[in-house]
Amino acid sequence: MMEPIGYLLWGIGFGIALSAPVGPINIIVLRRALFGKAADGFLIGLGGAFGDAFYAALAAFGLNAIFDMIEEYEMPLKIVGGIIMLIFAYRIWNSHPHIDRTPKQGGVKRGMFGSLVLTLTNPGVFLGFVGLYTLAGLGSLGTGAHWWLNMNAIMLTVGVFSGAAIWWATLVILARKFREKINDKLLEVINHVSAAVIGLFALITLGSVFLSALIK
């Protein structure tokens, strides 16, 4: 029973980690929370959360299907995953988010659909989940004919959605509470912190691969 719960917790962490870097959806949600209704901002963020959950499931069940390959090529995959995450962290660190103080207001359903499309059309989200799963050693999601019923993969996916939802709720609450203090500089700091955490995770994993190679 503890194993599915562990996957759920991993998923929550991954959902927060991949939602926190400030990109187009974060800007849209912030604008709506700052200059419109907080609930609308949260619902728009959920559109992105559904996209994250889709790619999380795709990566989880995909890793499940190729478990034997992951087991055989564990070290090379960790190296590739580490490099992907380092590139991801580098791009986040060097991004310069900007928040417009006079945003256009649109319907919530349209906003949700827009954030979903933005997420689904970003292949980096899928690669991000593959990289994080591999770095964390979560490729062993089980095998079998009924792979779609695998509880670990399901809990991982639910966790990712929950983590993303937690991030959007937190972002909206903070935006309403500190609306006068939010500026481009703060968004850049958030990106730097997110990039540092992801980059550190990648470096630790790459370092463990290097040490394993030396020991052998």
Secondary structure as UniProt FT lines:
FT   HELIX           2..19
FT   HELIX           24..35
FT   HELIX           38..65
FT   HELIX           67..72
FT   HELIX           74..93
FT   HELIX           108..120
FT   HELIX           123..135
FT   TURN            136..137
FT   TURN            145..146
FT   HELIX           147..149
FT   HELIX           151..177
FT   TURN            178..181
FT   HELIX           184..215
//
